[in-house]
Amino acid sequence: MRVLVLGGDGYLGWATAMHLSAVGHDVCVCDNFLGRKLHQQFDCEPLFPVPQLEERARIWGEYSGRHIEVKIGDLTNWAFTLRLFNDFQPEAVIHYAELPSAPFSMADQECSALVLHNNLGTTHNIVHAVHETCPHAHIIKLGTMGEYGTPNIDIEEGWIEVAHKGRTDKFLYPRQGGSLYHTTKIMDTDLLWFYVRIWKLRVTDLMQGPVYGIATKESQLNPALMPHFSYDAVFGTVLNRFVVQAVAGIPLTVYGRGTQRRGFLNINDTLQCIRLVVENPAAEGELRICNQFVEVFSIVDLASRVVSAARTLGIDVEVSFLDNPRAEAETHYYNPTHTKLPELGLQPHLLTEETLIEMIKLVQSFRDRIDSKHILPKVRWQ
Ligand SMILES: NC(=O)c1ccc[n+]([C@@H]2O[C@H](COP(=O)([O-])OP(=O)(O)OC[C@H]3O[C@@H](n4cnc5c(N)ncnc54)[C@H](O)[C@@H]3O)[C@@H](O)[C@H]2O)c1
């Protein structure tokens, strides 16, 4: 299939592009390097050096014999977006091109405005470009499990049937984001649902949990193909950050009591889920919502797993409980459903001690690049 990977320079985008290219799809990646610019602005470089996107595509071509087309441009720019879709005529569009950081979205008015306009702006343009140039294409949009928040009832996969005064109907499951970033994802879902109803688009919205992991089959071919791996308090996800902290000997920073529970997945499972969804598209006029995670852990549980894996390698690291910079329930009910992706064939990678040891070893070889000043959270919600 002809697959457009939007946000293809990012942590998940580049790994996805290589994976889909490796299994035989024709891939075009697009990015405007906004992620890189913000990392530079916050002076927090990724752990591994990341060559420019064109250079990575060239190296991938050398190793795989497969071509990945690269387009540089801003998807909030309508003329650019329309041209991109018109020229490439995708059959599937993977929409990663958003600013994914909750702390960044809570830093100040300028940051929150950028997240709001960028995330809704890309989604809005992508929907219109599909409608105008390739109305049968399947849009695969990355949402987040954080859209649901932590309700005191089971979390369904996107939809819930409500019985009210003797009548029933099906609605989007109630959502309540814990940051402006999560709120933009909720708004994205509403936007998609609106256009699915009006234009009969085919859309899959993946409610993804926090992703961890570094190596994928394709990135192991050459260090220049590694993902854009962040470990700082603004852009890094929790488990990736803990692994780097362990290697640097910095106590693992658990926010509050660490009893918050979330659904996690390995980057290799993100790749599997995306491939399964690309190859099994939603129907026309369907907004399919899948909860994309594999295992639920509390944050303190993750920290103790990292401590124990590090100990196996002779590294002693402690856990440090910080005042929670976020406004979130620390003790809460959490029982999210996640059956649709396993039904499509997902074979989960579980978080084993071996997985953590592999990650720690890989991070150890880049230990000199760890900058400890970016580990402590500086953005507070209140
Ligand atoms: N990484 C996770 O744990 C996780 C979890 C749940 C959901 N997600 C979602 O998955 C997607 C990808 O996440 P990621 O971790 O790879 O993020 P990332 O920041 O590494 O990648 C996003 C990429 O999109 C690009 N981009 C942003 N705005 C753009 C624009 N206007 N035009 C063109 N390119 C633009 C950025 O430059 C960046 O390269 C995001 O939408 C994120 O919200 C990620």
The ligand as a Tripos MOL2 file, in Angstrom:
@<TRIPOS>MOLECULE
LIG
   44    48     1     0     0
SMALL
NO_CHARGES

@<TRIPOS>ATOM
      1 N1          5.3860    8.2910   22.5020 N.am      1 LIG1
      2 C1          4.3520    7.9520   23.2530 C.2       1 LIG1
      3 O1          4.4980    7.3600   24.3210 O.2       1 LIG1
      4 C2          2.9490    8.2600   22.7920 C.ar      1 LIG1
      5 C3          1.8790    7.7760   23.5570 C.ar      1 LIG1
      6 C4          0.5740    8.0530   23.1340 C.ar      1 LIG1
      7 C5          0.3660    8.7950   21.9740 C.ar      1 LIG1
      8 N2          1.4330    9.2450   21.2630 N.ar      1 LIG1
      9 C6          1.1720   10.0150   20.0490 C.3       1 LIG1
     10 O2          1.8720    9.4500   18.9560 O.3       1 LIG1
     11 C7          2.3260   10.4860   18.0780 C.3       1 LIG1
     12 C8          3.8180   10.3440   17.8590 C.3       1 LIG1
     13 O3          4.4790   10.4200   19.1210 O.3       1 LIG1
     14 P1          6.0580   10.5350   19.2220 P.3       1 LIG1
     15 O4          6.4210   10.1250   20.5920 O.co2     1 LIG1
     16 O5          6.6790    9.8990   18.0600 O.co2     1 LIG1
     17 O6          6.2330   12.1200   19.1270 O.3       1 LIG1
     18 P2          7.4300   12.9630   18.4800 P.3       1 LIG1
     19 O7          7.3340   14.3460   19.0280 O.co2     1 LIG1
     20 O8          8.7250   12.2450   18.6460 O.co2     1 LIG1
     21 O9          7.0390   12.9660   16.9350 O.3       1 LIG1
     22 C9          6.0820   13.8320   16.3970 C.3       1 LIG1
     23 C10         6.6560   14.3740   15.1060 C.3       1 LIG1
     24 O10         5.6550   15.1880   14.4680 O.3       1 LIG1
     25 C11         6.2900   16.3050   13.9010 C.3       1 LIG1
     26 N3          5.3090   17.3970   13.7540 N.ar      1 LIG1
     27 C12         4.6400   18.0320   14.7470 C.ar      1 LIG1
     28 N4          3.8790   19.0080   14.2170 N.ar      1 LIG1
     29 C13         4.0500   18.9690   12.8770 C.ar      1 LIG1
     30 C14         3.5430   19.7590   11.8070 C.ar      1 LIG1
     31 N5          2.7440   20.8070   12.0180 N.pl3     1 LIG1
     32 N6          3.9280   19.4320   10.5380 N.ar      1 LIG1
     33 C15         4.7840   18.3990   10.3000 C.ar      1 LIG1
     34 N7          5.3170   17.6390   11.3000 N.ar      1 LIG1
     35 C16         4.9520   17.9350   12.5750 C.ar      1 LIG1
     36 C17         7.3910   16.6670   14.8910 C.3       1 LIG1
     37 O11         8.4180   17.4620   14.3030 O.3       1 LIG1
     38 C18         7.8830   15.2800   15.3380 C.3       1 LIG1
     39 O12         8.9600   14.8360   14.5440 O.3       1 LIG1
     40 C19         1.9070   11.8110   18.7090 C.3       1 LIG1
     41 O13         0.7170   12.2600   18.1270 O.3       1 LIG1
     42 C20         1.6740   11.4360   20.1580 C.3       1 LIG1
     43 O14         0.7300   12.2850   20.7680 O.3       1 LIG1
     44 C21         2.7210    9.0020   21.6420 C.ar      1 LIG1
@<TRIPOS>BOND
     1     1     2 1
     2     2     3 2
     3     2     4 1
     4     4     5 ar
     5     4    44 ar
     6     5     6 ar
     7     6     7 ar
     8     7     8 ar
     9     8     9 1
    10     8    44 ar
    11     9    10 1
    12     9    42 1
    13    10    11 1
    14    11    12 1
    15    11    40 1
    16    12    13 1
    17    13    14 1
    18    14    15 2
    19    14    16 1
    20    14    17 1
    21    17    18 1
    22    18    19 2
    23    18    20 1
    24    18    21 1
    25    21    22 1
    26    22    23 1
    27    23    24 1
    28    23    38 1
    29    24    25 1
    30    25    26 1
    31    25    36 1
    32    26    27 ar
    33    26    35 ar
    34    27    28 ar
    35    28    29 ar
    36    29    30 ar
    37    29    35 ar
    38    30    31 1
    39    30    32 ar
    40    32    33 ar
    41    33    34 ar
    42    34    35 ar
    43    36    37 1
    44    36    38 1
    45    38    39 1
    46    40    41 1
    47    40    42 1
    48    42    43 1
@<TRIPOS>SUBSTRUCTURE
     1 LIG1         1 GROUP 0 **** ****
